[in-house]
Amino acid sequence: MTDRSTLIARKHEVRRRIESLRRELVRYENAADPRRNRRRIGQIERDLERLQAEEFDLRVQIDRSSNQA
């Protein structure tokens, strides 16, 4: 079983990455010609989706670890 503090630290890393990617996505979407960046926008959106799923899984694991203590 993974240590609860390790799970929490990872969740914070994931949150920081999510926020960074959201800022980057806004920059690309607000660019003069967002169509030029559609491939990068798609990649950012996929990365965000993956990280949000990971964050959810981490929340569940953290909740379970506190219930087992």
Backbone as numpy.savetxt, mean C-alpha at the origin, in Angstrom:
# Nx Ny Nz CAx CAy CAz Cx Cy Cz
4.85 -18.23 14.22 4.01 -17.03 14.22 4.89 -15.78 14.22
4.52 -14.83 13.42 5.28 -13.60 13.32 4.99 -12.72 14.54
6.03 -12.09 15.03 5.91 -11.20 16.18 4.98 -10.03 15.84
4.11 -9.67 16.76 3.13 -8.60 16.55 3.82 -7.29 16.19
4.91 -6.97 16.87 5.60 -5.70 16.59 6.19 -5.70 15.17
6.60 -6.86 14.68 7.10 -6.97 13.31 5.97 -6.72 12.32
4.80 -7.27 12.61 3.63 -7.05 11.75 3.25 -5.57 11.71
3.26 -4.93 12.87 2.91 -3.52 12.94 3.93 -2.67 12.17
5.20 -2.99 12.32 6.25 -2.26 11.59 6.05 -2.40 10.09
5.75 -3.61 9.64 5.52 -3.83 8.21 4.29 -3.07 7.73
3.24 -3.04 8.55 2.03 -2.31 8.17 2.35 -0.82 8.00
3.18 -0.27 8.87 3.57 1.13 8.74 4.37 1.37 7.46
5.25 0.45 7.12 6.01 0.56 5.87 5.06 0.56 4.67
4.10 -0.35 4.70 3.13 -0.46 3.60 2.31 0.82 3.49
1.88 1.38 4.63 1.10 2.62 4.61 1.92 3.77 4.00
3.19 3.86 4.38 4.04 4.92 3.82 4.16 4.76 2.31
4.31 3.55 1.85 4.43 3.29 0.41 3.12 3.62 -0.31
2.00 3.27 0.31 0.68 3.59 -0.28 0.54 5.10 -0.44
0.86 5.85 0.60 0.74 7.30 0.54 1.67 7.89 -0.53
2.87 7.37 -0.62 3.81 7.83 -1.64 3.28 7.56 -3.04
2.76 6.36 -3.26 2.22 6.02 -4.58 1.00 6.85 -4.92
0.17 7.15 -3.92 -1.00 8.00 -4.19 -0.57 9.39 -4.64
0.45 9.94 -3.99 0.95 11.26 -4.41 1.50 11.19 -5.84
2.24 10.12 -6.12 2.80 9.96 -7.46 1.69 9.82 -8.50
0.65 9.07 -8.17 -0.48 8.88 -9.09 -1.14 10.22 -9.40
-1.34 11.04 -8.38 -1.95 12.36 -8.60 -1.08 13.20 -9.52
0.23 13.15 -9.32 1.14 13.92 -10.20 0.99 13.48 -11.66
0.97 12.18 -11.88 0.83 11.68 -13.25 -0.53 12.01 -13.84
-1.58 11.90 -13.03 -2.93 12.18 -13.53 -3.11 13.67 -13.83
-2.40 14.51 -13.12 -2.51 15.96 -13.33 -1.48 16.50 -14.31
-0.73 15.63 -14.91 0.29 16.05 -15.88 -0.40 16.67 -17.10
0.38 17.41 -17.86 -0.16 18.09 -19.04 -0.82 17.10 -20.00
-0.23 15.93 -20.17 -0.79 14.92 -21.07 -0.78 13.56 -20.37
-1.80 13.30 -19.54 -1.80 12.04 -18.77 -1.84 10.79 -19.65
-2.27 10.93 -20.92 -2.29 9.76 -21.80 -0.89 9.22 -22.05
0.09 10.11 -22.06 1.48 9.68 -22.25 1.94 8.79 -21.10
1.33 8.97 -19.95 1.74 8.26 -18.74 0.82 7.10 -18.39
-0.05 6.71 -19.28 -1.07 5.71 -18.91 -0.47 4.38 -18.49
0.67 3.99 -19.06 1.31 2.74 -18.66 1.79 2.83 -17.21
2.43 3.97 -16.88 2.91 4.16 -15.49 1.74 4.29 -14.53
0.68 4.98 -14.94 -0.51 5.12 -14.09 -1.10 3.74 -13.80
-1.17 2.89 -14.82 -1.68 1.53 -14.63 -0.84 0.73 -13.66
0.49 0.88 -13.77 1.40 0.18 -12.86 1.21 0.66 -11.42
1.09 1.97 -11.25 0.87 2.51 -9.91 -0.44 1.99 -9.33
-1.49 1.97 -10.14 -2.79 1.48 -9.66 -2.71 0.01 -9.25
-1.97 -0.80 -10.02 -1.80 -2.22 -9.65 -1.00 -2.35 -8.36
0.05 -1.54 -8.23 0.85 -1.57 -7.01 0.02 -1.16 -5.79
-0.80 -0.12 -5.97 -1.67 0.31 -4.87 -2.63 -0.79 -4.46
-3.21 -1.46 -5.43 -4.14 -2.54 -5.13 -3.45 -3.66 -4.35
-2.26 -4.02 -4.78 -1.50 -5.07 -4.10 -1.15 -4.66 -2.67
-0.70 -3.43 -2.50 -0.32 -2.96 -1.18 -1.53 -2.83 -0.25
-2.66 -2.41 -0.79 -3.87 -2.31 0.03 -4.32 -3.70 0.50
-4.18 -4.69 -0.37 -4.51 -6.06 0.03 -3.55 -6.54 1.11
-2.26 -6.22 0.95 -1.28 -6.61 1.96 -1.58 -5.92 3.29
-1.94 -4.65 3.23 -2.27 -3.92 4.46 -3.46 -4.57 5.17
-4.47 -4.95 4.41 -5.63 -5.61 5.00 -5.21 -6.92 5.68
-4.40 -7.72 4.98 -3.93 -8.98 5.56 -3.13 -8.73 6.84
-2.31 -7.71 6.83 -1.54 -7.39 8.03 -2.45 -6.99 9.18
-3.49 -6.22 8.88 -4.44 -5.83 9.94 -5.09 -7.06 10.55
-5.47 -7.99 9.72 -6.09 -9.22 10.21 -5.11 -10.00 11.09
-3.87 -10.13 10.62 -2.86 -10.85 11.39 -2.58 -10.15 12.72
-2.54 -8.83 12.71 -2.31 -8.07 13.95 -3.47 -8.30 14.92
-4.69 -8.23 14.40 -5.86 -8.48 15.26 -5.82 -9.88 15.85
-5.48 -10.85 15.04 -5.41 -12.23 15.53 -4.31 -12.40 16.58
-3.19 -11.72 16.38 -2.09 -11.86 17.34 -2.46 -11.25 18.69
-3.26 -10.20 18.68 -3.66 -9.59 19.96 -4.71 -10.45 20.67
-5.50 -11.21 19.89 -6.51 -12.08 20.49 -5.88 -13.34 21.08
-4.72 -13.72 20.60 -4.06 -14.94 21.08 -3.15 -14.66 22.27
-2.90 -13.42 22.54 -1.98 -13.08 23.65 -2.63 -13.24 25.00
